[in-house]
Amino acid sequence: GQTEWSEHFPDCGGASQSPVDVATIQTRFDPGLTPLTPLGYDQHGHKPFTLHNNGHTGKPGSGGEGVPATALAGAAGTPRLLLLSPSAVVELPDWMGLSGLPWLFTAAQMHLHWGERGPEPGRQRTHRQRAECRCRETPSALASSPPQLHVVHYNSELYPNMSAATSQRDGLAVLGVLIVTGEETNPAFDHILNYLSRVRHADQTVYIPAFDIRSLLPRDLRRYYRYNGSLTTPPCHQGVTWTLFHERVQISKAQLLKMETTLYSSKVGDADMVLLQDNYRSTQPLNRRMVLASFPAESWKELSSGEVTAIVIGAMCGCVGLAVIVRFIVKTIRGKEPEKAKESKNDVALKATSEGEKK
């Protein structure tokens, strides 16, 4: 199991592992985090993309039996091995990249993560959900992790390919997109989801028409969270710069259901058909790592509904208390006014008596 990974892969027990739990209200604003710019995402060319169900392949060199992996072809056909959770993986052309980081990163692939189908169609069991970066809006109220899309890049300025970059501390950069469900269908995700049935079993591959990868990302790429983490499967190398966008992307409940129920981690002909679900690692300790934000926290927007209610009730109680105090002061002042008037009349009477005696 996951608890035994570090016995064979020391990095899996390191202090900078992924995924982590992000309390957005506790992040630190870093004005040095510049906007990210996808390069060539909307220039997909005419060659089709490759969609692959990597399942639990356990390929040679992947780190042992049962450890998922996927082999990606480089620009010159050089194999590039990247360990992943079992998932639907789309290989990306090497003219796609990412700027806005200290180095230029070249796109390698993207993949999806999701949980387990819940008691209602398209609804996940929140207690089973894990993802590369879970977000919660406050330190006390944990929100369930939505499905996620991850786009993986390698540092092409310093390293010739993915294999060389994977084990380096500055080797990889991953974009994380949180996915929420709603009533409307997201046409961009249909470019992937409509072909899942053709890679239903592990190790199956299909070519899909090229499409605009930028359409999968949020509109707002300026607001994001950043932390240093790791791969989420052995060997868990700690050389991944994680970027999680603040804005969510919406898909329909029907699209989520297709994601949850179409793929299997078992191969064709296997006696037991195992549905591919909960395809991510459990949350890892933050270990004093600072999660940075590219934008200043908007405190009111970051508060949960319960905290806002508590603040409103507190403010109302404060106003009532202030009103009571003001009423008491006014009543006290008014109570003293008759006494002052009486004393004034007595002074006048005494003055008149004194003047009469003098006469």
PyMOL commands that set and color helices and strands:
alter all, ss='L'
color gray80, all
select helices_A, chain A and resi 2-8+10-13+24-26+126-128+162-166+187-193+196-199+213-216+253-261+299-302+305-358
alter helices_A, ss='H'
color red, helices_A
select strands_A, chain A and resi 20-23+28-29+37-39+49-53+69-73+79-83+88-91+97-99+105-113+133-136+148-155+172-182+205-208+224-229+240-245+249-252+292-293
alter strands_A, ss='S'
color yellow, strands_A
deselect
rebuild
show_as cartoon
